[in-house]
Amino acid sequence: MKTSEAIALAGSVRKLAKVLGISTQAIYNWGGTVPELRVYQLRDRMATQYPSSLPPLAATAPPLPPPGD
């Protein structure tokens, strides 16, 4: 998920920081992409408020390695 998408979902950097319980500076340190664990946290905390506006996790998660690797 792009950082700009997460900010848009929350409404602002400040609101996103509050939802995740982190500082606004931490969000600015992400650069262009939300860290994977923060995507899950954001989905969990916003799912009840905005279920239809969240992108599917499969679009944000990296592919699984083939069995045996």
PATIZA-123449 format. One record per residue (C-alpha): residue in one letter; x, y, z. Coordinates in pm, whole numbers, plus 50000, padded with zeros to 5 digits. Each point is the difference from the previous one (the first is absolute). Example, Ala and Ser with C-alpha at 12.3 -4.5 7.8 and 13.67 -1.06 7.14 Angstrom:
2
a512304955050780s501375034449934
! end
This chain:
69
m500005000050000k501275034549915t500455024650284s497775024849818e497194973949990a500274994050374i499935037550069a496935003749777l498234971650185a500615016250337g499395035549882s503375015150092v503484990950120r499055010250351k496874978050001l501954970749854a502605003450274k497265000250263v498314969049854l503314981050004g501235014150332i503225013949849s501515034249935t499485019749681q503774999249953a499894962049985i497555002649709y502255024549816n502884975450047w498104973249803g500665017149670g497594988849729t498964966150138v498304990350327p501934972550184e498254966449964l499154995750368r498535035250012v497744991049705y498554971450204q499655022350306l498295027149797r497604975249841d499174985450340r499305033750160m498085015049709a498114969249877t496955006250213q499775036549895y500834997649628p499824963649883s499295007349634s502745026249959l502904977150094p501914982949719p500304962050019l503014987250191a501074978349709a500805031749808t502395012050271a501574967850124p503124986049831p499604966549823l500724968650198p503184980749910p499574966349830p499844969750235g503394986650103d501805033650004
! end
